[in-house]
Amino acid sequence: MSSSTLETLQFDNSCLSKLPLDPNPQNYVRTVPGACFSRVTPTPVKNPRLVATSREALQWIGLDEAQVNRPEFVEYFAGNKVLPGSEPAAHCYCGHQFGNFAGQLGDGRAMYLGEVINPQGQRVEIQFKGAGKT
C-alpha cells in the first residue's frame, strides 16, 4: 500500500464538478439560489499546534504517518494553508430551527476541503470544523 505526502494526496473533488456551484466567489451571509456549494477560505489561526492525530484516519486517506512531524502538517490542518488539490467549500442547506422552517441556513456543520481517492480506490471526503465562516 502506497502512502502520500501532504502535497501528493490524490484529490478528486467530484462534488464541485457534478453539483451546482455558487458563481459568486465572495463569502458573506446571503441566500444562494440554485447552488449546492459556495467557495470559502479557511480562517488562519495564530500559533497552531498539534494536539492529537489518528493513525487510522491517516491510513484511511493514504497519508504517510511521518507527515505529522512536518511543520506544514499543522499549517494545513489548522487552515493556515490550503492543501494542494483541495478546494474549500461550504454546502448549502436549509431546515427547521425551533419548530419553524428557517430557510437556507448556510453550513455550520463543516467546511468541505475535498475528496481524496485513497490507495484502495475509495473516495474519502475531508472536512474542517471551526475553520471560519461557512
N, C-alpha and C positions, 0 to 999 in steps of 0.2 A: 504494500500500500504506500503510495507516494504522499509526501507532505508538502504543503505550500508555505511560502513566506508571506509576510503581510502584503507585499507588493505583487504576489503572483496568485492570490486567491482567484478562482475562476468564477467571476461574477457573470450573471446572465441577465437578470433584471427583466424578465419577460412580462411581468405585471405592467411595467411602464410602457411597453411597446404594444401590448394587447388590449389594454383598457384605456378609456379616455383620460387624457392628461390636461390639467388646467393650463391654458396658454399664457396666463399672466405669471411671470416669474417672481412678482413681489409677494412677500409673505405678510399679510395683515388680515385682521378679522373681517370676514365678508362671506356672503353666500356664494358658492362656487357652482353655478348651474352646469349640468352636462358633463361633469368630470368626476373621475374616481380618485384621482391623486392630484396634489399640488406639490411642487418642488419646495423644499425647505433647506435650511442650513443649520447644522448643529451650533449651539451657542458655546463658544470656548469657555473654559474654566481656568482659574489661576491655580498653579501648582498642583496638578492632578497627581494622584499616587495610586498604585495598585494595591487593592485590599485583598482580593481573592480571585482565583481562576478555577475553571472546571476542566479537568483533564478530558472528561467525556465530551464536553462541548467542543473543545479544541479538536479532538479526534473526529467528531461528527462533521465539522466543516472542513476537515483536512488540513488544519493549520499545525505546523511543526511546533511542539511544546517549547522548544528553545526560543521561540519568538517572544514569549512573555518576558524574557530577560532584556530585550531591546528597549531603549528609551522610547522608541517610536510606538511600541505597543500601547503604552499608557496614553500617548498623544492621540492615537487613532481611536481607542476605545473610550476616551473621555470626550471625544467630539472636537478636539482641538485641530485635528487634521482629518481629511476625508480619505478613506481607503481607496487606492487606485481601483477603478471599476465600479465603485459604489455610486449610487445616485439617490441621495437622501430625498425622501418624500413623505408627505402626510396623507393618509387615507381619509377621504370624506365620508362622513356617516351622519345619520340622523336617528332620533329616538325620543323616548319619553323621559322626562325628569319630573319628579314629584307628582306623578299621576297625570301629567299633561304632555301632549305632543310638543316637543321643543324645536322641531325643525332640524336644520343642519347644525351640527354641534362642533365640527372640526374633528380633531383626532387627539384626544387626551391620553389614549392608550399607549402609543409609542411612535417613534419615528422609524419609518422603513429605510434601511440602508441599502438593501438589495438582496438578490438571491444568488447564493453560491452553489455551484454544482460540485458536490464532494467527490472523493475518489471512488465511491461506489456508484456514482452517476445519479445520486439523489439530489433533489432541489431543496435547499435549506435557506429559509428567509432569516436575515439578520436584522434585528431591531435595537433601537436605543429607547430607554425610558428616562425621562427627565433631562433631555438633551436640548431643550429650547422650545420655542413656540411651534405648535403644530396646528 
